Amino acid sequence: MPAIKNIWNDGHFRGFFRGNGLNVLKVAPESAIKFYAYETLKNFIGTVRGGEKSDIGGGGRLLAGGIAGAVAQTAIYPMDLVKTRLQTCICEGGKAPSVGKLSRDIWIQEGPRAFYRGLVPSLLGIIPYAGIDLAAYETLKDMSKTYILGDNDPGPLVQLSCGTISGALGATCVYPLQVIRTRMQAQHMNADAAYKGMSDVFWRTLKIEGLRGFYKGIFPNLLKVVPSASITYLVYESMKKSLDLD
């Protein structure tokens, strides 16, 4: 609640949507790359094993999902960092800087490497997150066919349920790494007492806030991830059928 009050005081209703335009621009290619890479890797793993992509098992799904997540995250990471800076900046009069101005300031004041600040913890988090998320979703979908639906295809309700569980499971497992990544993204490289790296964030957080510090904000994160993941999978399955990609 104090966070909500601070955001309201800083930018009123629009403050809750600061950086959302860039977030939408980021999510579109990120999702496209992730799902394309995942399906391609499933085919590749299935071919290597001499079977079909649907028979690669839980380990194959984890591997394909993890690599797909890493590829997608690396491709869009600079946009993710700028989005985080937009969301966390304290602005005079509630007016945030433009994406172009903020990007130029980062480039001039901190250098091009700043756009990849926090990439390592991000990849360490996204690989298991994407792997768990995608593998759990497909495993749950297959289980629904085996134990509940028989030969019938899962409907929207089942797809939403599978996406909800898989998204919540993946997000909870890797959340501490997301906290470390976000803190590195939000802080300027040349700021006083700037974090020296991933391990510095870890030890400072542990020393000052304890283990609970690594789960700060997990509740609003789950409120975001659960509907986002479930809706994404529902739309993805619908588009696959519409485009005859099953």
C-alpha positions in Angstrom: 0.0 0.0 0.0 2.8 2.5 0.7 4.1 1.8 -2.8 0.7 2.4 -4.3 0.4 5.7 -2.5 3.9 6.8 -3.7 3.1 6.0 -7.3 -0.2 7.9 -7.0 1.5 10.9 -5.5 4.2 10.9 -8.2 2.0 10.4 -11.3 -1.6 9.9 -10.3 -3.5 7.3 -12.4 -1.1 7.6 -15.3 1.8 6.7 -13.0 0.6 3.1 -12.8 1.1 2.8 -16.6 4.5 4.5 -16.8 6.6 2.5 -19.3 3.7 0.4 -20.5 4.0 1.5 -24.1 7.6 0.3 -24.2 6.5 -2.8 -22.3 4.0 -3.7 -25.0 6.6 -3.1 -27.7 9.0 -5.4 -25.7 6.5 -8.2 -25.1 5.5 -8.7 -28.7 8.9 -9.6 -30.1 9.9 -11.4 -26.9 6.9 -13.7 -27.0 7.3 -14.3 -30.8 11.0 -15.2 -30.4 10.4 -17.4 -27.4 7.6 -19.4 -28.9 9.2 -19.7 -32.3 12.5 -20.8 -30.7 10.7 -23.3 -28.4 8.8 -25.0 -31.2 12.0 -25.1 -33.4 14.0 -26.6 -30.6 11.3 -29.2 -29.8 11.4 -30.3 -33.4 15.2 -30.4 -33.3 15.3 -32.4 -30.1 12.6 -34.8 -31.4 14.6 -35.3 -34.6 17.9 -36.0 -32.7 16.1 -38.5 -30.5 14.4 -40.0 -33.6 10.9 -39.3 -32.4 8.2 -36.6 -32.6 8.4 -33.2 -30.9 5.5 -34.1 -28.6 7.5 -37.1 -27.3 10.6 -35.3 -26.1 9.6 -35.6 -22.4 9.9 -33.3 -19.5 13.7 -32.9 -19.7 13.5 -32.0 -23.4 10.8 -29.5 -22.7 12.9 -27.9 -19.9 15.9 -27.6 -22.2 14.0 -26.2 -25.1 12.1 -23.8 -22.9 15.2 -22.6 -21.1 17.2 -21.9 -24.4 14.2 -20.2 -26.0 13.8 -18.0 -23.0 17.5 -17.0 -23.0 17.4 -16.2 -26.7 14.3 -14.0 -26.3 15.6 -12.2 -23.2 18.9 -11.4 -24.8 17.3 -10.0 -27.9 15.1 -7.5 -26.1 17.1 -6.8 -23.0 18.0 -3.2 -23.7 14.3 -2.4 -24.0 13.7 -4.2 -20.7 16.3 -2.1 -18.9 14.9 1.2 -20.3 11.4 0.1 -19.3 12.6 -0.5 -15.7 14.3 2.9 -15.6 11.1 4.6 -16.7 9.1 2.7 -14.1 11.4 3.5 -11.2 12.5 7.1 -11.9 11.3 9.8 -9.6 10.0 12.5 -11.9 9.3 16.2 -11.2 5.6 17.0 -11.7 4.8 13.4 -12.4 6.1 13.7 -16.0 8.4 10.9 -17.0 11.2 11.5 -19.6 10.6 10.2 -23.1 12.0 6.8 -24.1 14.4 8.5 -26.6 15.7 11.0 -24.0 16.2 8.3 -21.4 18.0 6.1 -23.8 20.3 8.9 -24.9 21.1 9.8 -21.3 22.0 6.2 -20.5 24.2 6.0 -23.6 26.0 9.3 -22.9 26.3 9.1 -19.2 26.9 5.4 -18.6 28.0 4.0 -22.0 26.5 1.2 -24.2 27.3 -1.5 -21.7 24.8 -0.1 -19.4 22.0 -1.4 -21.6 23.0 -4.9 -20.6 23.4 -4.2 -16.9 21.9 -7.2 -15.0 21.9 -9.5 -18.0 23.6 -12.3 -16.2 21.1 -12.6 -13.3 18.4 -12.1 -15.9 19.5 -15.1 -17.9 20.1 -17.2 -14.8 16.5 -16.4 -13.9 14.8 -16.6 -17.3 16.4 -20.0 -18.3 14.8 -21.9 -15.4 11.7 -19.7 -15.5 11.0 -20.2 -19.2 11.9 -23.9 -18.9 9.6 -24.5 -16.0 6.8 -22.4 -17.4 6.8 -24.0 -20.9 7.5 -27.5 -19.7 4.9 -27.4 -16.9 2.3 -26.0 -19.2 2.7 -28.7 -21.8 3.0 -31.4 -19.2 -0.2 -30.2 -17.5 -2.0 -30.0 -20.8 -1.0 -33.6 -21.6 -2.1 -34.7 -18.2 -5.5 -33.1 -18.7 -5.9 -35.1 -22.0 -4.8 -38.4 -20.2 -6.8 -38.1 -17.0 -9.7 -35.8 -17.7 -10.5 -35.1 -21.4 -9.5 -38.3 -23.1 -8.9 -37.6 -26.8 -10.6 -34.2 -26.7 -8.5 -31.1 -27.1 -8.2 -28.9 -24.0 -10.7 -26.0 -24.1 -10.0 -22.4 -23.0 -10.7 -23.1 -19.3 -8.2 -25.9 -19.2 -5.6 -23.8 -21.1 -6.1 -20.9 -18.7 -5.8 -23.2 -15.7 -2.6 -24.8 -17.0 -1.1 -21.4 -17.8 -2.0 -20.1 -14.4 -0.3 -22.9 -12.6 2.8 -23.0 -14.8 3.3 -19.2 -14.7 2.9 -19.0 -10.9 5.3 -22.0 -10.4 8.0 -20.6 -12.7 7.8 -17.0 -11.3 8.0 -18.2 -7.7 11.0 -20.4 -8.3 13.2 -17.7 -9.8 11.9 -14.6 -8.1 15.1 -13.8 -6.1 17.1 -13.6 -9.3 14.4 -11.2 -10.7 14.9 -9.0 -7.6 18.7 -8.9 -8.2 18.2 -8.1 -11.9 15.7 -5.3 -11.3 17.9 -3.6 -8.7 20.9 -3.7 -11.1 18.7 -2.3 -13.9 17.3 0.5 -11.8 20.6 1.8 -10.5 22.9 4.0 -12.6 26.3 2.5 -13.2 28.1 5.7 -12.2 25.8 6.4 -9.2 27.3 6.8 -5.7 27.5 3.4 -3.9 26.5 1.6 -7.2 26.3 -2.1 -7.1 29.5 -3.7 -8.3 27.8 -6.7 -9.7 25.4 -9.6 -9.1 27.2 -10.9 -6.0 27.3 -7.4 -4.5 23.5 -7.1 -4.8 23.1 -10.5 -3.3 25.2 -9.8 -0.2 23.9 -6.3 0.4 20.3 -7.5 0.2 21.0 -10.4 2.5 22.9 -8.2 5.0 20.4 -5.4 5.1 17.0 -7.1 4.5 17.6 -10.7 5.1 16.1 -13.6 3.1 12.7 -11.8 3.0 14.4 -9.1 0.8 14.7 -11.5 -2.1 10.9 -12.0 -2.1 10.0 -8.3 -1.8 7.2 -7.6 -4.3 6.4 -11.3 -5.0 2.6 -10.8 -4.4 2.1 -8.0 -7.0 4.4 -10.0 -9.3 2.2 -13.0 -9.1 -0.9 -10.9 -9.6 0.7 -9.8 -12.9 2.3 -13.0 -14.0 -0.6 -15.4 -13.5 -3.1 -13.7 -15.8 -0.4 -12.7 -18.2 0.9 -16.2 -18.6 -2.5 -17.8 -18.8 -3.9 -15.3 -21.4 -0.7 -15.6 -23.4 -1.0 -19.4 -23.7 -4.7 -19.2 -24.5 -4.1 -16.7 -27.3 -1.1 -18.8 -28.5 -3.1 -22.0 -28.7 -6.0 -20.2 -30.5 -3.6 -18.7 -33.0 -1.9 -22.1 -33.7 -5.3 -23.6 -34.5 -6.4 -20.6 -36.6 -3.1 -20.7 -38.6 -3.1 -24.6 -38.8 0.2 -24.8 -37.0 -0.7 -27.7 -34.7 
